[in-house]
């Protein structure tokens, strides 16, 4: 079944008015891969109607980032949506989403200026602004986001709670290639040697996870050891950050931390910015 494609606010409002029952939204920037498709399948389990947005949001790209070369594969994306039973695709242009220069945007607060926010200033303000607009335009009951973008997911949950937005936010697990590389639309930028280097991100996370029984400091040490080797490789990994943080605030956890945490890593391989993370649990439960 081919989904209904809405490209304007008016077209979206018309198709939204015909929805009966629950609606799930999966916001994307297109270039859909198996990770996105897993979100679509989760959305189908959560709601009677599934909507997908396909919009490369200029507000979340900083100067010198890959806005112009970000992959745009609309025809293939529609085929993927049809194969997964998507009902509605909202595919606006920047002019539709932002009829004039945005004056009021979402301030991400302190969490938006640390970790990924420190590496990419302004990114989270642009991301939260477009997510808020998409939620207002589509009015979903639930919205599905990938856990690979863990800080993004934490900030969206905080925005929804702080602004009393009437939507449930659901996180879905990261999908990986057989060799461990987290699926990303940007993976297609990687050359063969660069992809080999990029595998250090998931290897570092696995090494950290294997050390969880020995505590947070051991997790950090194990992951850093793997990343140090990648920084000396050819081509090298240019590490942006490795952090072990509280999943709700993204502040670093202490050496005696008990409870949930996220080990997150990001870096440049060639000109490609890649992120990855793994959820961890410290304390008695992690020893069982």
JOKAMO-V187040 format. One line per field, one symbol per residue. phi: phi as a letter, one per 20 degrees, with the letter a starting at -180 (. if undefined). psi: psi as a letter, one per 30 degrees, with the letter a starting at -180 (. if undefined). burial: # if it has 24 or more other ideal C-beta (glycine too) atoms within 12 Angstrom, else .. A space follows every 50 residues. Layout:
phi=???
psi=???
burial=???
This chain:
phi=.fffdddcfffffffffefdnecdddfbdnlfcffffffffffffebfcd dcdcbeeffedegneegfegfccgfffffffffemfecddceegfffcfc gfedceefmfffddlffffcgngffffffffffffffelfeccdcfffef fgffffffffffelfebeededffdcfgeofffbfefffffgffffffff ffffffffffdffeogfffffffffffffffefcfeeefeaccccffedm efeffdfdofbcecbbaecmddeccaabfccdogffee
psi=kklkkkfleeeeeeeeffkkakkkkjklgahkaeeeeeeeeeeefflfkk kkkjjjjffgklkfaheegkkjheeeeeeeeefggkekkjilleeeeifl kkeklkjfaeffglceeeeikfefeeeeeeeeeeeeefhlelkkkkfeie eeeeeeeeeeeeghkikkkkkklkkllfgfkkkkfffffkleeeeeefff eeeeeeeeefgefgleeeeeeeeeeeeeeefgljllkjkelkljlkfefg kkllfgkkallkjklllkjbgkkklllkklklaeeff.
burial=..####.....#..##..#...######################.##.## ###########...##...##..#..##.###.#########....#... ....##.#..##.####.##.############################# ##########....#.######.###...########..#...##.#### #########.##..##.###.###.##..##.#.#.###########.## ..#...#..###########.###########...#..
